[in-house]
Amino acid sequence: MTAPSEKPADAGARRADEYLQLLADGRPEDAEALLAGLSDVRELVFLGAGLTTRARRTGRTLPTAMRAQSSARQVLLGQLRDRNRYDVDGLRTWLREAAAEVQTVERLAEAARQRLGDQASAR
């Protein structure tokens, strides 16, 4: 339940962070329960917007080729969202895929940072 003064976008971002944390903690059942507890299309879309924002923000830190691949995956995720615009179960599928993309982009960004750090220290 959201606080009465919490804006929908803020609630979506908070839920996105919570969903990703549950997955990172190895609690996929709890992550699924979070999605199952959201039956309103609007709530699901705002959670997805939170995931998309995080993936795009992190994706902008990637090296050029990886950034291009991430952008292409974001287009495909947008198409998946649009195909399921009024289907709650379809939107949940989109959210699972969007969360997987966030996890992928964050792993790639960390690997790129480590590699760049290794190159800088080798000089």
C-alpha positions in Angstrom: 0.0 0.0 0.0 1.3 3.4 -0.9 1.2 6.5 1.3 -1.6 8.9 0.3 0.9 11.6 -0.6 3.2 9.3 -2.6 3.2 10.1 -6.3 2.6 7.1 -8.7 6.0 7.6 -10.3 7.7 7.5 -6.9 5.7 4.4 -5.8 6.7 2.7 -9.1 10.4 3.5 -8.6 10.2 2.3 -5.0 8.5 -0.9 -6.1 11.1 -1.4 -8.9 13.9 -1.1 -6.3 12.1 -3.5 -4.0 11.5 -6.0 -6.8 15.2 -5.9 -7.9 16.4 -6.3 -4.3 14.2 -9.4 -3.8 15.7 -10.9 -6.9 19.2 -10.0 -5.8 18.6 -11.5 -2.4 17.6 -14.8 -4.0 13.9 -14.5 -3.1 12.1 -15.0 -6.5 8.9 -16.2 -4.8 8.7 -12.9 -2.9 9.4 -11.0 -6.1 6.6 -12.9 -7.8 4.3 -12.2 -4.8 5.1 -8.5 -5.2 4.0 -8.6 -8.9 1.0 -10.7 -8.1 -0.1 -8.1 -5.5 -0.4 -5.5 -8.2 -3.5 -5.9 -10.3 -3.9 -2.4 -11.6 -2.4 -1.8 -15.0 -1.3 1.7 -13.9 0.7 0.3 -10.9 2.4 -2.2 -13.2 3.3 0.4 -15.7 4.8 2.7 -13.1 6.9 -0.1 -11.7 8.1 -0.8 -15.3 8.9 2.9 -15.7 11.1 2.6 -12.7 12.9 -0.4 -14.1 13.3 1.3 -17.5 14.7 4.4 -15.9 17.3 2.4 -14.0 18.3 0.3 -17.0 18.6 3.4 -19.3 20.6 5.4 -16.7 23.0 2.5 -16.2 23.1 1.8 -19.9 24.4 5.3 -20.7 27.5 4.4 -18.7 28.4 1.5 -20.9 31.1 1.5 -23.6 29.7 2.4 -27.1 29.0 -1.1 -28.5 27.4 -2.3 -25.3 25.3 0.9 -25.0 24.0 0.3 -28.5 23.0 -3.3 -27.7 21.3 -2.1 -24.5 19.4 0.5 -26.4 18.2 -2.1 -28.9 17.0 -4.4 -26.1 15.1 -1.4 -24.6 13.3 -1.0 -27.9 12.3 -4.7 -27.8 11.1 -4.3 -24.2 9.0 -1.3 -25.3 7.4 -3.4 -28.0 6.7 -6.1 -25.5 5.1 -3.6 -23.2 3.0 -2.1 -26.0 1.7 -5.6 -27.1 0.5 -6.2 -23.6 -0.8 -2.8 -22.8 -4.1 -3.9 -21.3 -3.1 -7.5 -20.3 -2.0 -7.6 -16.6 -0.3 -11.0 -17.0 1.5 -9.8 -20.1 2.7 -6.7 -18.3 4.1 -8.9 -15.6 6.0 -10.8 -18.2 7.3 -7.4 -19.4 8.4 -6.5 -15.9 10.3 -9.8 -15.5 12.1 -9.2 -18.7 12.8 -5.5 -17.8 14.2 -6.6 -14.4 16.5 -9.1 -16.2 17.7 -6.3 -18.4 18.5 -4.1 -15.4 20.5 -7.0 -13.9 22.3 -7.5 -17.2 23.2 -3.9 -17.7 24.4 -3.5 -14.1 26.6 -6.5 -14.5 28.0 -5.2 -17.8 28.6 -1.7 -16.3 30.5 -3.2 -13.3 32.6 -5.4 -15.6 33.4 -2.3 -17.8 34.3 -0.3 -14.7 36.6 -3.0 -13.4 38.3 -3.4 -16.9 38.8 0.3 -17.2 40.2 0.4 -13.7 42.6 -2.4 -14.5 43.7 -0.6 -17.7 44.3 2.7 -15.8 46.4 1.0 -13.1 48.5 -0.8 -15.7 49.8 2.5 -17.1 
